[in-house]
């Protein structure tokens, strides 16, 4: 009877800890874990909560086995720069369909998958979370994954289905490049002409002429591209674009979009 009571208590404690973590009450999870040092599940959840609070992994991961252990291992490996191993840990967690998902877990997973450029894995878990919770919080990351996977038709569909949530200049550049690779040049030009927060720029034809002048100096600009400002690099991207060098234009826009990926990797 005493053993049965302990099992019920453990289940109750674990549910309480998860409910707190799921809503972002990470401090309360840590406090709860201190009251239950022998509960491996709660200790692992406390580790995840501390990671959310501090953005850093604890030096020593909690011992013991629980279904959250792969997430702890993923964070440990990620912090050690072992991105491939971290992805394997995440995949081990996500392959068990009964393992719970929440915003914090998906956010951490995306950060790790993006650092490892594991876009297929990232996209799969984003889509799973979106369907399970009817939540579009990670629609921007879904489009980025889809673009890097070179599924350009799908990029356009994701964009059109969620335009109000994707009013972002970096995203518009990726959509424009996707249209170019699909040989839909007029639509691409329309996207580039109406990039958000660019309303103060000259007209499209004036921009074309302006970037022609940039293109005439492109060789010199390429030599010092490492020290150029963001705006100058963006001008180079459009200069390539308007002169039909789509490969170079894509490379330039993707390099500028790296800052978006870096931001996601440091959430």
RAMO-V813250 format. One record per residue. N is the residue number from 1. RES is the residue in one small letter. NEAR is the number of other ideal C-beta (glycine too) atoms within 12 Angstrom. Layout:
n=(N,N)
res=(RES,RES)
near=(NEAR,NEAR)
This chain:
n=(1,2,3,4,5,6,7,8,9,10,11,12,13,14,15,16,17,18,19,20,21,22,23,24,25,26,27,28,29,30,31,32,33,34,35,36,37,38,39,40,41,42,43,44,45,46,47,48,49,50,51,52,53,54,55,56,57,58,59,60,61,62,63,64,65,66,67,68,69,70,71,72,73,74,75,76,77,78,79,80,81,82,83,84,85,86,87,88,89,90,91,92,93,94,95,96,97,98,99,100,101,102,103,104,105,106,107,108,109,110,111,112,113,114,115,116,117,118,119,120,121,122,123,124,125,126,127,128,129,130,131,132,133,134,135,136,137,138,139,140,141,142,143,144,145,146,147,148,149,150,151,152,153,154,155,156,157,158,159,160,161,162,163,164,165,166,167,168,169,170,171,172,173,174,175,176,177,178,179,180,181,182,183,184,185,186,187,188,189,190,191,192,193,194,195,196,197,198,199,200,201,202,203,204,205,206,207,208,209,210,211,212,213,214,215,216,217,218,219,220,221,222,223,224,225,226,227,228,229,230,231,232,233,234,235,236,237,238,239,240,241,242,243,244,245,246,247,248,249,250,251,252,253,254,255,256,257,258,259,260,261,262,263,264,265,266,267)
res=(x,x,x,x,x,x,x,x,x,x,x,x,x,x,x,x,x,x,x,x,x,x,x,x,x,x,x,x,x,x,x,x,x,x,x,x,x,x,x,x,x,x,x,x,x,x,x,x,x,x,x,x,x,x,x,x,x,x,x,x,x,x,x,x,x,x,x,x,x,x,x,x,x,x,x,x,x,x,x,x,x,x,x,x,x,x,x,x,x,x,x,x,x,x,x,x,x,x,x,x,x,x,x,x,x,x,x,x,x,x,x,x,x,x,x,x,x,x,x,x,x,x,x,x,x,x,x,x,x,x,x,x,x,x,x,x,x,x,x,x,x,x,x,x,x,x,x,x,x,x,x,x,x,x,x,x,x,x,x,x,x,x,x,x,x,x,x,x,x,x,x,x,x,x,x,x,x,x,x,x,x,x,x,x,x,x,x,x,x,x,x,x,x,x,x,x,x,x,x,x,x,x,x,x,x,x,x,x,x,x,x,x,x,x,x,x,x,x,x,x,x,x,x,x,x,x,x,x,x,x,x,x,x,x,x,x,x,x,x,x,x,x,x,x,x,x,x,x,x,x,x,x,x,x,x,x,x,x,x,x,x,x,x,x,x,x,x)
near=(7,8,9,10,11,15,14,14,19,21,17,19,28,30,20,26,38,33,19,28,39,25,18,19,23,27,19,24,38,28,19,29,33,18,18,27,15,18,32,26,35,37,34,38,43,40,40,45,39,30,35,32,22,17,18,15,29,23,12,11,29,34,14,21,15,30,24,41,27,31,42,39,31,42,40,28,26,35,26,18,14,20,25,21,23,35,33,23,33,40,27,23,34,34,17,16,12,10,25,29,32,30,25,32,40,37,30,41,45,40,35,45,40,39,32,29,21,31,27,21,35,40,32,27,37,38,27,23,30,25,15,20,19,8,20,23,21,39,30,34,41,42,41,39,34,35,38,31,24,19,23,28,20,23,39,30,20,34,34,19,18,25,21,12,21,32,19,26,29,34,33,31,39,44,43,39,41,38,30,33,24,23,13,20,19,15,23,34,22,17,34,34,25,23,30,21,12,22,11,9,23,15,14,23,14,14,26,22,17,19,31,20,19,30,27,15,19,30,13,14,27,22,12,15,25,11,11,23,14,20,15,24,32,32,30,37,42,41,32,31,39,33,21,13,21,25,17,26,34,28,21,32,40,26,25,30,34,22,18,27,30,16,18,28,27,18,23)
